[in-house]
Amino acid sequence: MIVTMDRQMGHKIMMRRSAVFLLSGILAGAWVLPAGAAGSDEAGAQSPRVIEIAASRFAFEPADLEVLVGESVQLVVHSTDVQHGFSIPTLGIRETIPPDGTPVAIDFVAGEAGRHQIACSVFCGAGHGGMSGVLSIVGSAGGARPTDGPDQVADLEVDVLEPDFTLITLPTTLRLPQGKFTFRLTHRFSRPLDGREGDGGLVKNFLGFDSPAIIGIEFRYGLLPGTQVGFYRSNTRHIQLFARQNILWQRGPRGIGLDIQASLEGLDNLSDDHGGSVQAILSKRLGNRASVYVEPTFVGNVNNALFFHPAPPELDDDDDGSEDATFMIGLGARLRVRPTVYLIGEFVPRVSGFDDGAHHMSFGIEKRTGGHSFQLNFSNSLGTTPLHQAQGANEDDWFIGFNIARKFF
């Protein structure tokens, strides 16, 4: 009996000592661990910052987002009308947003500072191409956005100020993603808008659309990041081979771009009357509305009887070749008058060397829809390449034409 009572007393003492040690450990842990780590809710991963976005025809609200480098973010996107898409290709985000208003949660951790374009990736109507936004990742709250330095918007994104690789005939500084390609069709009706004697007049000939046309097809390929090559051929069997290298790439509202392009051209499938050119392509963005271009260009072997020459010259065997090359400066601008509508103009004066006929001029209106663009233009020349521009244009005639472009990416 006494032994049993001693054992029970021993067990009680041991239990009390264990409770004291356990309580001491808990108190010590609470003292040593930093504040916020004591509770399981607070000791877990950082709670994401939630940003709610409404998608409707044809805008995201809000469309301008700002997050911090390293921040855990959850975008909750819902539609207020039809089915939409929510895409940020630079972050690998692409989701379909159902039309019934069901929210879609998109989780990610913000990486390095930069700007990332947001786009609707599901066709939602006539204004689909203009449905976009920007996600800016900055180093600190309210910090400067990366718009003055090189923009980190990917080549895959639609650039609303530089939607195509040409203005009308002048090249732009738009980059082509590596491994991707584009297609362009040029079409120039050969009947001048002011008509020719005895042809029945402009209306009878349906603004020149009844006349034969000079048609060209272009393919270009992204060989390397910032490097593109291309092939252009017209139905006159004129061929242009070109390569372009990007030197400077800024896509902010005050961004500057610089490319160098070299071309080789010739008649009869590049077997006759060869000519070459080298040009610098300098672009300047003016806010969110316009981009302007200055393009110094040297063209060799201009003085030959190419198809587009306004008056094929009589070649002199004694000619020393001093007028066989041309230096010209291409001037161009693209003005964004609507989210996907642009006005475009070009003027290419020849500064020195061969100078026959008028300086090339053209203007047009362009509509962009996603990766497609359609342009109606008017030019005083049927030419579409640097060699054509260097050979001059018609003094009094104007021609109607169009360009159609398609990006395959």
LOLUM-773712 format. One record per residue (C-alpha): chain; x, y, z. Coordinates in pm, whole numbers, plus 32768, in hexadecimal, padded with zeros to 4 digits. Layout:
[atom A [X Y Z]]
...
//
This chain:
[atom A [8000 8000 8000]]
[atom A [811A 80EE 8061]]
[atom A [81E0 8088 7F2A]]
[atom A [80B4 80D0 7E49]]
[atom A [8084 8229 7EE1]]
[atom A [81F6 8279 7EAD]]
[atom A [81DE 8216 7D3D]]
[atom A [80AD 82F4 7D0A]]
[atom A [815D 8419 7DAF]]
[atom A [828D 83E3 7CCE]]
[atom A [81B7 83E4 7B93]]
[atom A [8111 852C 7BFC]]
[atom A [8263 85D1 7C3B]]
[atom A [82E5 8561 7AE6]]
[atom A [81AC 85E4 7A37]]
[atom A [81CF 8735 7AE5]]
[atom A [833E 874B 7A80]]
[atom A [82E5 86F6 7915]]
[atom A [81D8 8801 7910]]
[atom A [82CF 8901 799C]]
[atom A [83D5 88A6 7892]]
[atom A [82CD 88B5 777B]]
[atom A [824C 8A08 77EE]]
[atom A [83AF 8A8C 7809]]
[atom A [83F8 8A1A 76A2]]
[atom A [82C1 8AC2 761D]]
[atom A [8315 8C09 76CE]]
[atom A [847E 8BF9 7656]]
[atom A [840B 8BBA 74F0]]
[atom A [831A 8CDD 74FD]]
[atom A [8435 8DBB 757E]]
[atom A [8538 8D4D 747C]]
[atom A [8459 8D3A 7344]]
[atom A [8414 8E86 7294]]
[atom A [82C2 8F25 72B7]]
[atom A [81CA 8EA1 71BD]]
[atom A [825F 8D42 71BB]]
[atom A [81AC 8CBC 72EE]]
[atom A [805E 8C76 7244]]
[atom A [8032 8B80 7128]]
[atom A [7F76 8C83 705B]]
[atom A [808C 8D7F 7081]]
[atom A [81A6 8C84 7057]]
[atom A [8134 8C1B 6EFC]]
[atom A [818C 8CAB 6DAA]]
[atom A [8150 8E18 6D5E]]
[atom A [7FE7 8E5D 6D06]]
[atom A [7FCD 8ECC 6B9A]]
[atom A [7F61 9027 6B3A]]
[atom A [7E0D 9007 6A91]]
[atom A [7DBA 90E7 6966]]
[atom A [7C5E 90CE 68D3]]
[atom A [7C39 9114 675F]]
[atom A [7AF8 9136 6693]]
[atom A [7B06 90D8 6522]]
[atom A [7A03 9174 643D]]
[atom A [79E7 91E3 62D6]]
[atom A [7AEE 9267 6293]]
[atom A [7BBD 92B3 63C6]]
[atom A [7C4B 922C 6509]]
[atom A [7BF9 92EB 6647]]
[atom A [7CED 9340 66D1]]
[atom A [7DD0 9329 65A1]]
[atom A [7F08 93BC 6643]]
[atom A [7F94 92E0 6758]]
[atom A [80C5 930C 6835]]
[atom A [8164 9203 6914]]
[atom A [82AD 91E6 69D0]]
[atom A [83D8 9110 697B]]
[atom A [83B8 8FC7 6A3A]]
[atom A [824E 9006 6A9A]]
[atom A [8158 8EE4 6A9F]]
[atom A [8030 8F4C 69CA]]
[atom A [7ED9 8EBB 6981]]
[atom A [7E17 8F4F 685E]]
[atom A [7CA2 8F06 6872]]
[atom A [7C0A 8F44 671C]]
[atom A [7A99 8F34 66C1]]
[atom A [79CD 8F8F 658E]]
[atom A [78AA 9080 6590]]
[atom A [7823 901A 643B]]
[atom A [78B6 8F1B 6347]]
[atom A [79D4 8E23 6352]]
[atom A [7B2A 8EC8 635F]]
[atom A [7C92 8E5E 637D]]
[atom A [7D99 8EDF 6470]]
[atom A [7EFC 8EBD 63F0]]
[atom A [8052 8F36 6468]]
[atom A [813F 8E73 6382]]
[atom A [827A 8EF5 642A]]
[atom A [820B 8E4F 656E]]
[atom A [817D 8D16 64CA]]
[atom A [8018 8D74 652B]]
[atom A [7EF6 8D1D 6446]]
[atom A [7D99 8CDD 64CF]]
[atom A [7C39 8CD3 6441]]
[atom A [7B3C 8DA5 6500]]
[atom A [79D9 8D12 64EE]]
[atom A [78B3 8DF3 6492]]
[atom A [77E0 8D9F 65C4]]
[atom A [78AF 8E75 66B0]]
[atom A [7963 8D54 6759]]
[atom A [7AAE 8DDF 67DA]]
[atom A [7BF5 8D42 676E]]
[atom A [7D19 8D58 6864]]
[atom A [7E79 8D7D 67D6]]
[atom A [7F9B 8D5B 68CC]]
[atom A [8104 8DBF 688A]]
[atom A [8233 8E58 6933]]
[atom A [82B0 8F9A 6894]]
[atom A [840D 8F76 6803]]
[atom A [8502 9084 679C]]
[atom A [8496 91E7 6752]]
[atom A [83FA 9222 65FD]]
[atom A [82BD 9265 6538]]
[atom A [81DD 914B 64C0]]
[atom A [80C2 9175 63C8]]
[atom A [7F6B 90EA 641C]]
[atom A [7E8D 907F 62FC]]
[atom A [7D3F 8FD9 62BE]]
[atom A [7D95 8E88 6222]]
[atom A [7C30 8E25 61BF]]
[atom A [7B83 8EE1 60A5]]
[atom A [7A68 8FAB 6141]]
[atom A [79F3 9095 602F]]
[atom A [7A58 91B1 5F49]]
[atom A [7B2A 9262 6051]]
[atom A [7BE3 9128 60C2]]
[atom A [7D34 919F 6040]]
[atom A [7D2E 92D3 611D]]
[atom A [7CDC 9219 625F]]
[atom A [7E25 922B 6319]]
[atom A [7ED3 929C 6456]]
[atom A [8026 92AE 64FE]]
[atom A [80B4 9201 6631]]
[atom A [81DE 92C1 66BD]]
[atom A [82CA 9215 67B0]]
[atom A [8389 9318 687B]]
[atom A [8495 9307 6985]]
[atom A [83D5 93CA 6A8C]]
[atom A [8273 944B 6AC4]]
[atom A [823D 957C 69EF]]
[atom A [8393 954C 6950]]
[atom A [83E9 95C2 67F3]]
[atom A [8360 94E5 66E4]]
[atom A [8455 9457 65E6]]
[atom A [83E8 952D 64BF]]
[atom A [851F 95F9 6475]]
[atom A [8611 94D8 6459]]
[atom A [85F9 939E 6381]]
[atom A [8496 9321 6398]]
[atom A [846A 91B5 63F7]]
[atom A [832B 9182 6333]]
[atom A [8365 9040 6273]]
[atom A [837F 9031 60FB]]
[atom A [8243 8F5D 6100]]
[atom A [816F 9080 6177]]
[atom A [80AB 9165 608F]]
[atom A [8153 92BA 6093]]
[atom A [8038 93B5 6065]]
[atom A [8124 94C9 5FEE]]
[atom A [81E9 93EB 5F02]]
[atom A [80F8 92DC 5E94]]
[atom A [81A8 9279 5D51]]
[atom A [8303 9253 5CBA]]
[atom A [82CB 9365 5BB7]]
[atom A [8219 94B2 5BA3]]
[atom A [81AC 94AC 5A37]]
[atom A [82F8 9462 598E]]
[atom A [83EF 94D6 5A9C]]
[atom A [845B 93D4 5BA0]]
[atom A [841D 9400 5D16]]
[atom A [84DD 9388 5E48]]
[atom A [83DC 9284 5EB3]]
[atom A [848B 9148 5F29]]
[atom A [842E 8FF0 5EA8]]
[atom A [8431 8ED3 5FA8]]
[atom A [853A 8DCC 5F6F]]
[atom A [84B3 8CA3 5EAD]]
[atom A [8375 8D5B 5E3F]]
[atom A [8317 8DDF 5CE9]]
[atom A [8230 8ED8 5C42]]
[atom A [818A 8F04 5AF1]]
[atom A [8145 9049 5A35]]
[atom A [8090 908D 58ED]]
[atom A [80C4 91D4 5830]]
[atom A [7FD6 923B 571B]]
[atom A [7FF4 9372 563F]]
[atom A [7EFB 93BD 5529]]
[atom A [7FB6 943B 53F8]]
[atom A [7EB4 9539 537F]]
[atom A [7EF2 969A 5405]]
[atom A [7DD3 9733 54C8]]
[atom A [7DC6 9862 53E2]]
[atom A [7D8B 9779 52BC]]
[atom A [7E14 9761 515F]]
[atom A [7D88 97F0 5022]]
[atom A [7C77 9718 4F89]]
[atom A [7C60 961F 50AD]]
[atom A [7AFF 967E 5110]]
[atom A [7B4C 9742 524B]]
[atom A [7B8B 96F2 53B7]]
[atom A [7A28 968C 5414]]
[atom A [79FA 95AA 52E5]]
[atom A [7B3D 94F7 5340]]
[atom A [7ACD 94D7 54AC]]
[atom A [7BE1 95AF 5543]]
[atom A [7CE9 94EA 5487]]
[atom A [7C82 9396 550E]]
[atom A [7C39 931F 53AB]]
[atom A [7DA5 9349 5349]]
[atom A [7EBA 9244 5358]]
[atom A [7F7B 923E 549D]]
[atom A [80DF 9218 5518]]
[atom A [80C8 910D 5626]]
[atom A [81DB 90AD 5719]]
[atom A [81F5 8F9A 581F]]
[atom A [82E0 8FAD 5949]]
[atom A [8348 8EAC 5A4B]]
[atom A [8427 8F01 5B71]]
[atom A [84B6 8E22 5C81]]
[atom A [8541 8E63 5DDD]]
[atom A [8699 8DC8 5DBF]]
[atom A [871E 8E34 5F15]]
[atom A [86A1 8F1D 6028]]
[atom A [86A6 9071 5F7F]]
[atom A [870D 8FDF 5E2D]]
[atom A [861D 8FAB 5D0E]]
[atom A [8649 8F48 5BA2]]
[atom A [8553 8F65 5A85]]
[atom A [84FB 8F1D 591B]]
[atom A [8420 8FFA 583F]]
[atom A [83B5 8FB1 56D9]]
[atom A [82C9 906C 55F1]]
[atom A [8210 8FF1 54BE]]
[atom A [830F 90B0 53EC]]
[atom A [840D 8FAD 5466]]
[atom A [84BE 90B5 5535]]
[atom A [8559 9018 566D]]
[atom A [85D9 90B9 57AC]]
[atom A [86A0 8FFC 58B3]]
[atom A [86D5 90B2 59FC]]
[atom A [875C 9087 5B5B]]
[atom A [871C 916A 5C84]]
[atom A [87CE 9181 5DD3]]
[atom A [873F 9231 5F03]]
[atom A [883A 930F 5FB8]]
[atom A [8764 93CE 60B2]]
[atom A [860D 936A 6133]]
[atom A [8541 944B 6217]]
[atom A [83C8 942F 622D]]
[atom A [836B 9537 632E]]
[atom A [829C 966D 62D4]]
[atom A [83E4 9720 6284]]
[atom A [8498 95EF 61FE]]
[atom A [8599 95F0 60E6]]
[atom A [85E1 94D4 5FF4]]
[atom A [8704 949D 5F05]]
[atom A [872A 938F 5DFB]]
[atom A [881C 9357 5CDD]]
[atom A [8798 92B6 5B9D]]
[atom A [8851 923E 5A68]]
[atom A [87A4 91DA 5923]]
[atom A [87FD 913E 57D5]]
[atom A [870C 916D 56B2]]
[atom A [86F9 910C 5546]]
[atom A [861F 90C4 541A]]
[atom A [85CD 8F79 5371]]
[atom A [85D1 8EB6 54B8]]
[atom A [870C 8F66 5531]]
[atom A [87D4 8F10 53F8]]
[atom A [87E9 906E 535D]]
[atom A [8811 91E0 53B4]]
[atom A [887E 91AE 551A]]
[atom A [8878 92C4 561A]]
[atom A [88BC 92CE 578E]]
[atom A [886C 93AD 58B4]]
[atom A [88CD 93E8 5A1D]]
[atom A [87EF 94B2 5B02]]
[atom A [87DB 951B 5C6C]]
[atom A [867A 9518 5CFD]]
[atom A [864D 9608 5E20]]
[atom A [84FC 9615 5ED1]]
[atom A [847B 96FC 5FE1]]
[atom A [8339 96C6 60A4]]
[atom A [8265 97F5 60FD]]
[atom A [819A 9798 622E]]
[atom A [808D 9696 61E6]]
[atom A [8015 972C 609D]]
[atom A [8126 9738 5F97]]
[atom A [8274 96B7 5F21]]
[atom A [8358 976E 5E2D]]
[atom A [8477 96ED 5D58]]
[atom A [85B7 9772 5CBC]]
[atom A [866A 9680 5BD1]]
[atom A [87B1 96E6 5B28]]
[atom A [87DF 95FA 5A01]]
[atom A [88F4 95BC 5905]]
[atom A [888B 9509 57C4]]
[atom A [8981 948E 56BD]]
[atom A [8953 944B 5548]]
[atom A [881A 951E 552E]]
[atom A [884C 9599 53CB]]
[atom A [87C9 946B 530D]]
[atom A [868F 941A 524E]]
[atom A [85C6 937B 5363]]
[atom A [844F 9358 5331]]
[atom A [83F1 9470 541E]]
[atom A [84DB 9577 5391]]
[atom A [8401 969F 5324]]
[atom A [84CA 96CA 51E2]]
[atom A [85D6 95C1 519F]]
[atom A [8716 9683 515F]]
[atom A [87FC 9665 5036]]
[atom A [8930 95C6 50CD]]
[atom A [8A77 9667 5060]]
[atom A [8BA1 9583 5034]]
[atom A [8C82 96A4 5097]]
[atom A [8BC4 96E8 51D9]]
[atom A [8CB6 96EE 52FF]]
[atom A [8BAC 9661 53E4]]
[atom A [8B9F 9797 54C0]]
[atom A [8A22 979D 54A8]]
[atom A [89F1 9628 54C9]]
[atom A [89A4 9631 563F]]
[atom A [88B2 96F6 5715]]
[atom A [88AF 976C 587C]]
[atom A [874F 97B0 58FB]]
[atom A [86A4 97E8 5A48]]
[atom A [855B 973B 5A8A]]
[atom A [846B 97FC 5B69]]
[atom A [8332 9754 5BEE]]
[atom A [822C 975C 5D00]]
[atom A [8111 9682 5D84]]
[atom A [7FFE 9732 5E4B]]
[atom A [7F0E 9665 5F1E]]
[atom A [7DB9 970B 5EF9]]
[atom A [7CEC 95ED 5F8B]]
[atom A [7D56 94BE 605D]]
[atom A [7D91 93F3 5F1E]]
[atom A [7D85 94FA 5E09]]
[atom A [7EB2 95BE 5D88]]
[atom A [7F09 96D2 5C93]]
[atom A [8059 96A3 5BE6]]
[atom A [8135 9785 5B11]]
[atom A [8287 9768 5A60]]
[atom A [8371 9854 59A8]]
[atom A [84C0 97E0 591B]]
[atom A [8590 9902 5892]]
[atom A [86D6 98B1 57DD]]
[atom A [87F1 9983 5866]]
[atom A [890B 9931 5776]]
[atom A [8966 9855 5650]]
[atom A [8871 97D5 554E]]
[atom A [8739 98AD 554F]]
[atom A [863A 9874 543C]]
[atom A [84C6 98A8 545F]]
[atom A [840A 991D 5593]]
[atom A [845A 98B9 56F9]]
[atom A [8390 9791 5778]]
[atom A [825E 97ED 5849]]
[atom A [8140 971C 58D1]]
[atom A [8030 972A 59D7]]
[atom A [7F28 9639 5A50]]
[atom A [7E37 95BE 5B59]]
[atom A [7E67 9475 5C10]]
[atom A [7D8B 9391 5CE0]]
[atom A [7E1E 928D 5DCF]]
[atom A [7D64 915C 5E50]]
[atom A [7E3B 9080 5F2B]]
[atom A [7F54 8FF8 5E51]]
[atom A [7EB6 907E 5D0F]]
[atom A [7ED2 91D7 5C76]]
[atom A [7E2E 926A 5B42]]
[atom A [7EAA 93AE 5AA7]]
[atom A [7E19 9484 5991]]
[atom A [7F23 956C 5900]]
[atom A [7F69 966F 57F3]]
[atom A [80C2 969F 5758]]
[atom A [8167 975E 563F]]
[atom A [8229 9623 55E8]]
[atom A [81E0 94B4 55AE]]
[atom A [8320 9455 5663]]
[atom A [8339 93A8 57B5]]
[atom A [84B1 9375 57F1]]
[atom A [85DE 945A 5839]]
[atom A [8658 9439 56D2]]
[atom A [8502 949B 564F]]
[atom A [84FA 95CE 5731]]
[atom A [8656 9637 56C2]]
[atom A [85F2 9626 5553]]
[atom A [84EA 9732 5586]]
[atom A [8376 975D 555F]]
[atom A [8282 97FF 546D]]
[atom A [8262 9977 546C]]
[atom A [80E7 9988 5451]]
[atom A [8056 9828 5473]]
[atom A [7FCF 9783 55AA]]
[atom A [7F78 9613 55D1]]
[atom A [7E91 9560 56BE]]
[atom A [7EFD 941E 5769]]
[atom A [7EEF 934F 58A4]]
[atom A [7FC5 927D 598A]]
[atom A [7F50 914C 5A4C]]
[atom A [802C 90BB 5B60]]
[atom A [800B 8F8C 5C42]]
[atom A [80E2 8F23 5D6A]]
[atom A [80FA 8DAE 5DB0]]
[atom A [813D 8DB1 5F28]]
//
